[in-house]
Amino acid sequence: MKNNMILSIIAILISVLAIILVCTKVDNLRLDWNAIIGVLSILVTVLIGWQIWNVINFEDRMKSVEMRFEERIKRAEMRTDEIVNEASNTAYRRSMFMVNLETSSVYMQERTSNPNAAILHLAYSAQNLESLQKINMRERDEIIAKFIFNAYGIINSHFTEIHEENLNLFTEELKNTPIADKRITELLLYIERKKLE
């Protein structure tokens, strides 16, 4: 746009200058075809050069637009991949949480219960508690309630049978969970009180 304006101003100035020169030397006005053809040739050459320059400039602008468009596509693809990976990772962690939670229940329901295996599976579930952050509140509360219920059941029934390192692993995983739930805090305080008994 700016280049077109500059070229228009130059063309107007040349026209005005040509009119002034012709009007000042009008002794014998005769048509000099050679001069007219020469001026027209120069003007046509300038116009053709200007068109070639516009085409080259247009191609550069198109390449720039194309590069920006491709960059946006790549960013969108990368963001999509991140979202898909995050969703699949969250789903995997949630399923691992549920598997370990159910396994801890199974260990406690057998005739020969194994509280150490059960508390370890609860510790593994605690590692994946953060995967529950993206589900609805009601479902999350139900799952955490089941988790807390299993933990209290194991600790109440078999506290003396649980190895200290397994209990420490469980409490560490609970302390590291990003979910702020008062029931988890109460469970940690309960475990500390049981240790002091």
Secondary structure per residue as TSV (DSSP state, phi and psi in degrees):
chain	resnum	aa	ss	phi	psi
A	1	M	-	360.0	-44.8
A	2	K	H	-67.1	-39.3
A	3	N	H	-65.3	-39.2
A	4	N	H	-62.9	-39.5
A	5	M	H	-66.4	-43.3
A	6	I	H	-63.5	-43.9
A	7	L	H	-64.0	-38.2
A	8	S	H	-65.2	-42.1
A	9	I	H	-64.1	-42.2
A	10	I	H	-63.2	-42.3
A	11	A	H	-63.2	-41.1
A	12	I	H	-64.8	-43.3
A	13	L	H	-62.5	-41.6
A	14	I	H	-65.1	-40.4
A	15	S	H	-63.1	-46.6
A	16	V	H	-62.5	-42.7
A	17	L	H	-62.2	-41.0
A	18	A	H	-65.8	-41.1
A	19	I	H	-64.4	-41.8
A	20	I	H	-63.4	-44.3
A	21	L	H	-63.6	-41.1
A	22	V	H	-67.2	-41.7
A	23	C	H	-69.2	-31.2
A	24	T	H	-78.8	-23.3
A	25	K	T	-115.4	48.1
A	26	V	-	-91.5	38.4
A	27	D	S	-63.2	-53.6
A	28	N	S	-135.8	93.2
A	29	L	-	-75.9	110.0
A	30	R	-	-132.5	151.7
A	31	L	-	-82.4	123.6
A	32	D	-	-106.0	96.8
A	33	W	H	-60.4	-34.7
A	34	N	H	-63.2	-40.7
A	35	A	H	-68.2	-42.2
A	36	I	H	-62.8	-44.5
A	37	I	H	-63.5	-40.3
A	38	G	H	-62.4	-45.1
A	39	V	H	-64.4	-44.4
A	40	L	H	-63.4	-37.9
A	41	S	H	-62.7	-42.8
A	42	I	H	-64.2	-43.7
A	43	L	H	-63.0	-42.9
A	44	V	H	-63.8	-41.0
A	45	T	H	-61.8	-43.1
A	46	V	H	-63.5	-43.8
A	47	L	H	-64.6	-40.9
A	48	I	H	-65.1	-43.1
A	49	G	H	-61.1	-40.7
A	50	W	H	-64.3	-41.1
A	51	Q	H	-64.2	-42.8
A	52	I	H	-61.3	-43.1
A	53	W	H	-62.5	-40.3
A	54	N	H	-63.6	-40.3
A	55	V	H	-63.2	-45.8
A	56	I	H	-62.7	-45.0
A	57	N	H	-63.3	-39.6
A	58	F	H	-63.3	-41.7
A	59	E	H	-62.5	-40.9
A	60	D	H	-63.4	-42.0
A	61	R	H	-65.4	-39.9
A	62	M	H	-64.2	-41.3
A	63	K	H	-62.5	-40.3
A	64	S	H	-63.7	-44.5
A	65	V	H	-64.4	-42.3
A	66	E	H	-62.4	-41.9
A	67	M	H	-64.3	-42.5
A	68	R	H	-64.5	-39.3
A	69	F	H	-64.2	-44.6
A	70	E	H	-63.0	-38.4
A	71	E	H	-63.1	-41.6
A	72	R	H	-65.6	-38.6
A	73	I	H	-63.5	-44.2
A	74	K	H	-62.5	-42.9
A	75	R	H	-63.4	-39.9
A	76	A	H	-66.0	-40.6
A	77	E	H	-64.5	-41.9
A	78	M	H	-63.9	-42.0
A	79	R	H	-65.5	-39.8
A	80	T	H	-62.2	-44.2
A	81	D	H	-61.0	-41.1
A	82	E	H	-61.8	-43.2
A	83	I	H	-64.8	-43.7
A	84	V	H	-63.9	-44.6
A	85	N	H	-63.2	-41.6
A	86	E	H	-64.3	-41.8
A	87	A	H	-65.5	-43.4
A	88	S	H	-69.0	-36.7
A	89	N	H	-64.9	-42.6
A	90	T	H	-63.9	-43.2
A	91	A	H	-63.5	-41.3
A	92	Y	H	-63.2	-45.9
A	93	R	H	-65.3	-37.7
A	94	R	H	-65.6	-41.3
A	95	S	H	-67.4	-36.7
A	96	M	H	-64.3	-39.2
A	97	F	H	-58.2	-49.6
A	98	M	H	-65.7	-40.5
A	99	V	H	-61.6	-46.9
A	100	N	H	-66.9	-35.8
A	101	L	H	-64.7	-45.8
A	102	E	H	-66.9	-37.5
A	103	T	H	-63.7	-39.4
A	104	S	H	-62.7	-36.9
A	105	S	H	-65.4	-41.9
A	106	V	H	-62.6	-43.3
A	107	Y	H	-61.1	-31.3
A	108	M	H	-86.5	-17.2
A	109	Q	H	-90.6	-14.4
A	110	E	S	-69.0	159.3
A	111	R	S	-60.9	-43.9
A	112	T	S	-99.2	81.8
A	113	S	-	-65.7	150.7
A	114	N	-	-124.8	89.7
A	115	P	H	-66.1	-28.6
A	116	N	H	-68.2	-43.4
A	117	A	H	-65.2	-39.4
A	118	A	H	-64.3	-44.5
A	119	I	H	-68.7	-33.5
A	120	L	H	-65.1	-41.3
A	121	H	H	-67.6	-32.7
A	122	L	H	-67.6	-35.7
A	123	A	H	-63.7	-41.4
A	124	Y	H	-65.9	-34.6
A	125	S	H	-65.2	-41.0
A	126	A	H	-61.9	-32.0
A	127	Q	H	-60.3	-29.3
A	128	N	T	-106.3	15.3
A	129	L	G	-60.0	-33.7
A	130	E	G	-63.3	-21.7
A	131	S	G	-67.0	-13.9
A	132	L	G	-82.5	-6.7
A	133	Q	G	-66.0	-25.6
A	134	K	G	-97.8	10.8
A	135	I	S	-104.9	169.2
A	136	N	-	-67.9	156.3
A	137	M	H	-60.2	-43.1
A	138	R	H	-62.6	-47.0
A	139	E	H	-64.4	-42.2
A	140	R	H	-62.1	-43.7
A	141	D	H	-61.9	-39.6
A	142	E	H	-64.6	-42.8
A	143	I	H	-67.8	-44.3
A	144	I	H	-64.3	-36.8
A	145	A	H	-61.6	-41.8
A	146	K	H	-65.3	-41.8
A	147	F	H	-58.9	-49.8
A	148	I	H	-62.9	-42.9
A	149	F	H	-58.9	-46.9
A	150	N	H	-60.8	-43.2
A	151	A	H	-63.4	-47.7
A	152	Y	H	-60.9	-40.5
A	153	G	H	-61.3	-45.5
A	154	I	H	-66.6	-45.4
A	155	I	H	-68.0	-41.4
A	156	N	H	-65.1	-44.1
A	157	S	H	-78.9	-36.0
A	158	H	H	-134.6	33.6
A	159	F	G	-58.0	-40.9
A	160	T	G	-71.8	-21.9
A	161	E	G	-85.3	-16.0
A	162	I	S	-79.0	128.4
A	163	H	-	-66.2	145.1
A	164	E	H	-61.0	-40.8
A	165	E	H	-65.7	-33.3
A	166	N	H	-69.1	-41.2
A	167	L	H	-66.3	-39.6
A	168	N	H	-64.2	-41.3
A	169	L	H	-60.6	-44.2
A	170	F	H	-60.8	-47.7
A	171	T	H	-66.6	-36.5
A	172	E	H	-63.8	-43.1
A	173	E	H	-63.8	-37.9
A	174	L	H	-66.1	-39.4
A	175	K	H	-66.6	-31.3
A	176	N	H	-85.8	-5.7
A	177	T	-	-69.7	137.9
A	178	P	-	-80.3	-7.3
A	179	I	-	-78.9	123.8
A	180	A	-	-92.4	100.6
A	181	D	-	-133.2	128.5
A	182	K	H	-64.5	-27.6
A	183	R	H	-66.4	-34.6
A	184	I	H	-68.1	-42.3
A	185	T	H	-61.2	-43.4
A	186	E	H	-63.5	-37.9
A	187	L	H	-63.7	-42.6
A	188	L	H	-61.8	-43.0
A	189	L	H	-64.4	-38.2
A	190	Y	H	-62.7	-43.7
A	191	I	H	-62.7	-42.6
A	192	E	H	-62.0	-40.4
A	193	R	H	-64.6	-40.8
A	194	K	H	-63.5	-35.1
A	195	K	H	-66.1	-34.5
A	196	L	H	-77.1	-17.9
A	197	E	-	-70.1	360.0
